[in-house]
Amino acid sequence: MINFIAKGPLNDSEEFSSLQLRSLDNEFNADKTSNLARITVPDRPYADALHNINVQKQHPLVFSHELPFDGSITDQMDSGRCWIFAALNVLRREMMNKYNLEDLELSQSYLFYYDKLERANWFLENILATLNLDIESPDIQGLLNSPIPDGGHWNMFAALVEKYGVVPKHIYPETFHTSNSSAELADLLGSRLREHAMIFRNAHAMGATVEDLRKRKHDVLKEIHRIVSISAKSPPERFTWIFKDKVGKVHEFKDITPLEFYKQHVDFDCTQVVALINDPRREYMRSHQPDYIGNVVGAPRVTFINVPMSIIRQCALKSIEDGCSATFGLDESKLYSKATGIRALDIIDYEAAFDIKSSMSKAERLQYKVGGANHIMSFVGAHVEDGKVIRWKAENSRGSAQDNNGYSTITDEWFEEHVYQLNVKKNYVPKHVLDVLNHDVVSIPYDDYSLRIPY
């Protein structure tokens, strides 16, 4: 009998010994700082126990450039729809200014509904495109690992809006399953699509052609449609929008479709937004497209231009100075005080308690999967002194109880290290950057950390 040894440690004799543990315990117990830390840290979040009040004092909630807004803060709850929330927050600002509204919220679950249907079709088409790959190949395993995620990018948002339009939230409100889509609904849809992927691949192995399988796809989409329509309810085909503006004047627009609502009442062209990323590992001034990521088959593919942070900073500031919000991708949990909403490199003093200080660069954090965009918010302000940005103001979608009444203060140093993407109107982007879109595109593995789907 031949014994096969699984891959693992180089040397089994290098175990973590009781003698080594005793030595570490003795060293730890003799350290006064460690003893103090284990009194103050265990029963509170790091952000509270190690909050650096001196850093907080350096960043008052004052911004030289700030977009006026009195509307409510949105809340994505237990879902990965930040990309939809942030983008619709940009659109609603334009509408509120246009119609002089006290408040307005556009329906995130409306786009979520169609995204699930489109994403199911997208997944099935990717399965059909990869039938000849081995089941254990990285591409197939990646598709099966996340067949219908909640998260997305701006190109995917634009594809939905251009095809289905938008509606006010009161026309198509939340349900339990849209607000809590990260749990049961995600599991159910994912399980069903994985099973159908197995059925498709097994049938292909038995001789079924792509054309044969595509005929079966309708029945799969019928099943997904039923699940989503029951869980999220069917959206309206036509509706009447009636509202009162700040001076009390009543406006009414009768019997309009969601697409007409978008075209006639939203003064924002979602197709005129460019997605910039900062990935120091890759060549700058090149456009990138991640494999397999998208939602609407036939729509423009998800495309990014890789640029230095100086260009992202320049474009974001131009947008704010012109009174226009812009969405951005960030590493949400890094060095963040939830109580104050401050994101700063020293806002949590890990060094004081744990005697640690990271020396990793942004490129190294991406390479070793320590950092990357995992959330989308929108820039709504900046504080500039002597021509230099000191801090940024961002609108979150976690409700008003989090951050500072729903707004986050981001130091420019944190911006440099932990912001990875910016989705901004093309007119705020230098021409030589936009010209990159006319050149060859670099294909990136869809599971690359810099281009992973934010939630």
Disulfide bonds with the S-S distance in Angstrom:
none
